[in-house]
Amino acid sequence: MGLELAPVKVQSGFLLPSIHSWPAFFTYQPNPRTFSTQREHWTTLILTYARFARIWELKVGDVDDAASGGVWGEVLHNPRLKPPRTIGRKMLQILLEQLIEEERALPDPPKQSSSVILCWRTIPEWAGILHDWAVTTGQTNTILTLFEISNPQVPSDLSGMPEPLLRRAIALLQKTGKAQVIEGADGGGVRFFP
Amino acid sequence: MHRLGGAGIGGLQRQTQATQAYKPLSSAISRSQIDSLQQQLATFREALTRFAREHRNDIRRNPEFRQQFQQMCAAIGVDPLAGPRKGGWWAELIGYGDWTYELAIQIVEICVNTRDINGGLIEMDEVLRMVRRLRALGEDDGSEAISEEDIVRSVHTLSVLGAGYQIVTVGHRKMLRIVPQELDTDQAAVLEVAQEAGGQVNEGLLVLRKKWTVERARTALENMLMRDGLCWIDDQAEEGIVYWVPSVMIWAEE
């Protein structure tokens, strides 16, 4: 019988899928059909982990400290394999490009693809959460700064949300008349409508 | 010349007369044969119906009994899977056809779901495990058990779909193959070596175990990787480049 591949619960409490114990998962697969499966498993894993651990950013450079306790170590590296495996930079680069294309990541800074903000919820989902938050906390029709939204006194789902992602969610609400962006010094603000 | 049958006009006339004389006799015999056959058939049918009624549950639950039932049917030339048009009463009484088709559908489901990872090749044990999982059965759940023969028979029913499902033997193990093209002997040899080595294989191992040239080993691996998608490449192993065969691994439940 071959090796048994099972899900593994890591220190953070996250449950890694069986395929993470598959040594070849960490090497770029040259067969296009195999690769599309591999890519799908990787992007799902990355987004699920980001949401679990509330990590907003992922860069190709995260590969470098994956083996030495970096924030992405539990996912990009598997020390239980002999020898341990780490995802290749080329592979991670392709995954980031794919995530950007699917609008599950925003390039940050813009116009490159080796450093991104992850949309572990889609932008329309974030827009919905943002609007619900404004309504349930009674903050409609008042001007809020972006800082107030991502650093609320009572922690919310929006705590720590990077500004580019927040702006995209607000832009979507503005289109449907649920928010109004107010330009100004210090980054301006936003007014939500019920 | 000596003519036994009496060729010529006279001989022909004699033959015609004889044939005509036999006709009424022969049809009388046929009628009685048909009557008797119909009677036998009715008895047989009654017996089978009783058998089906009595053993319906055994056939569905007990793999050994099912196997023997299958052998009995084959011996008497009855197809228990015959559809409604050819003797559906049999399948209906036992529910055996439905049972086999249900299993076939589950096998297709398993093959389709795992194909992207394993390239369309899956071990029989893995199929059995996954069917049990689909049916939420325990490892040693005696009732409703599924055996290897059941899988083989269900796969056989799939052949009418022309879907290219076939059972191949690699080493000492049965595997289910879903891709239309046949496994060539080199691929089978690679799979066998990978099975023995816990799922991984490389050029050196093939040269050592199969006495192949490096070129032959390289070509076989390259084909399995690029053409068939039957293995994945790994460039971080101790031995350098190795290939992993997903179909010989056990994939635990997520």
Interface residues (C-beta under 8 A of the other chain):
Chain A: M1 G2 L3 E4 L5 A6 P7 P17 S18 I19 W22 P23 A24 F25 F26 T27 Q29 P30 N31 R33 T34 S36 T37 Q38 K82 P83 R85 T86 G88
Chain B: D116 I117 G119 D125 A194 Q195 G198 G199 Q200 L225 M226 G229 W232 I233 D234 D235 Q236 A237 E238 V242 Y243 W244 V245 P246 V248 M249 I250 W251 A252 E253 E254
